[in-house]
Amino acid sequence: MKKLFVFGLLACAFVACEKKSATTAMDAKVDSLLRVMTLEEKIGQLNLPSAGQFTTGQALNSDIAKKIEQGSVGGLFNIKGVAAIREMQQIAVEKSRLKIPLLFGMDVIHGYESVFPIPLGLSCTWDMQAIEQSARVAAQEASADGINWTFSPMVDIARDPRWGRISEGNGEDPYLASEIARAMVRGYQGTDLSAPNTIMSCTKHFALYGASEAGRDYNTVDMSRHRMYNDYLPPYKAAVEAGAGSMMASFNEIDGIPATANQWLLTDLLRKEWGFTGFVVSDYTGVSEMIAHGIGDLQEVSARAVAAGLDMDMVSEGLLTTLKKSVDEGKITEAQITQACRRILEAKFKLGLFDDPYRYCNEQRAKTEVFTSDNRATARKIAAQSFVLLRNEGNVLPLKKQGTIALVGPLVNTAVNMAGTWSVAARHAESVPLLSGLQKSVGTQARVVYAKGANLDADAVLEANATMFGKGLNRDNRSEAALREEAVRLARQSDVIVAALGESAEMSGEASSRVNIEIPQTQKDLLQALIATGKPVVLVLFTGRPLVLTEESKQVPAILNVWFGGSEAGDAIADVLFGEVNPSGKLTTTFPQHLGQVPIFYAHKNTGRPLTGKWFSKFQSNYLDVPNEPLYPFGFGLSYTTFSYGDVNLSATEMTARDTVTASIEVTNTGTRDGAEVVQLYIRDVVGSITRPVKELRGFEKVFLKAGEKKTVTFTISAHTLSFYNAELKWVAEPGDFEIQIGTNSQEVKTAKFALK
Ligand code: BGC
């Protein structure tokens, strides 16, 4: 025992020593550079221009190439391909005075060329291993192709589905989103950032970007500190704790100061309170946008940003062009610039770029490790896990491979829309559309017939705006009625109709806010016409946000929400439609029954007048025209099998802050198919020093149960599980009564009570 202890101590000392010598080596390298760098060269490291896309050879004479040579560039992004990247790196390490290598960034958001579901879809897997693996594969591919830095994970909590970027995040819940943030950072960075197959992550958008007023992108954010700390900040903090190498400042303001120049945010909170040691980059033109925000001219906003703790300027060149003048005029000190430069150099050191600037430029790897059949198979498997079965009346699904299947809708045959938003490295033309996925799956067992049936939207201008970046849907110029008639004719001769409707890939994502979050009317008309044929209809819903599906939920027997499943979407959808994979996805954002309920989320406060009886109740907190309930609650998702829950068993009904209590529940697969279930633990803090939500997710476990099998799922509850940020923003667990709720979604739960003494 004693021996073990001594060995343990020695091992710890060894690790601490290794860490220290790594830091010392880093300090030595960075100090040696900083000693010889001119002020201009230091400022140059803070500059991150967008390369646009060069093909090999073109880059050499570009304006950017000249800047690299002058030492005016710290990193580049929007450049793809190992040859083009190598060429740029060569300029930096051969032609610039100090030979400092460049960072190469990219928005590798949900996969590189092998594309995984959009992050909102990925979050619906509730499978941290799968999520980590998706980031691992992305890092593997990106690093094989020259990239060493990704602008991901995006961990903005979003509770307003009008905001298009809800698609890029992990939903509405801080606990789940924090778990995902950790998994993503682990996946990208691994345990050794200098390994050639790991890349640096950049957590974004710091902070609160998802709470933009009215769901309009880039809009103002204004929020109480206690909501920030309890609901919006936890995922960023989790990423920092997981060792995220960099953070991206968000476009929005916080307390009247844009995040990009917000000293409280970038220094007091991020560095002093959370201990972040990496670097902070602005978002795209985030620095110069502060002119429009109205806090100064380019020189003023650039100096304010650096003084606040910003280290790198994406695209604005405000830092590059004004900081020297600001130093001369005494508006900022050289020491502040040195500090920012140090952080950029440290990142390069951590990535191993000083040892080998071409560490991520291995042509052989680029040929053999990208878009491999293994990676695509992983993407297909994870995509199938992300789909959420919202409705399945009469067990219309899974479909049988027989007879004639009519595939109808504008999303049926569009490879370029499968990957979803922010898939810049994707080979869109090679993504698997639903039509070919289904055809491959049925082979000669069934006949698949196809008609488009409707355009994305009757309004051609809206459709053009929602299908940018080469993601057009081949608009059909026949009348909407003619398109519909053709589809109905086909549907009448079929045994079952699969309608692939919803949004295009670019209808969500950046600058894609919507005030109407229903399926576009022309597609709804098509759906009505299909239902009127009397044939069974399955709605395969493509979307990047929660939609209002109130009508569809009454009229269509089966709804499978497939988000945007990535490069392998078509195959993955076929896997689920035909029951080769049993769906297990659960919603991570609430689906409202009416847009007027937005923002609607499960972890709301109780109010002083909660609706206690039946809707409608005068002088209680409810609406005249729609009940408070969502259409589909957080955590909801069906399966082809059924699960039943026993009662909650607590190991004790009281605990002290030093104890733990376990809460167990028996879950049984009561159906005839094997399947996975996400068992969810919610806790209600009944009385607090500040008002507390009606429930909060505090644990979950995804269990696989064979038909008829039972498992007991156990959660351990400690003081940490019960803690929150109080009015003084202290993380505390307050003595008192708690309600434990365990169930299949945030509404259907079994409860038990206990007290913290
Ligand atoms: C987005 C970021 C992205 C950046 C670089 C910005 O417009 O807000 O999420 O990382 O562009 O492409």
Residues whose N, C-alpha, C, O or C-beta is under 5 A from the ligand:
A	BS01	BGC	D107 F151 D283 Y284
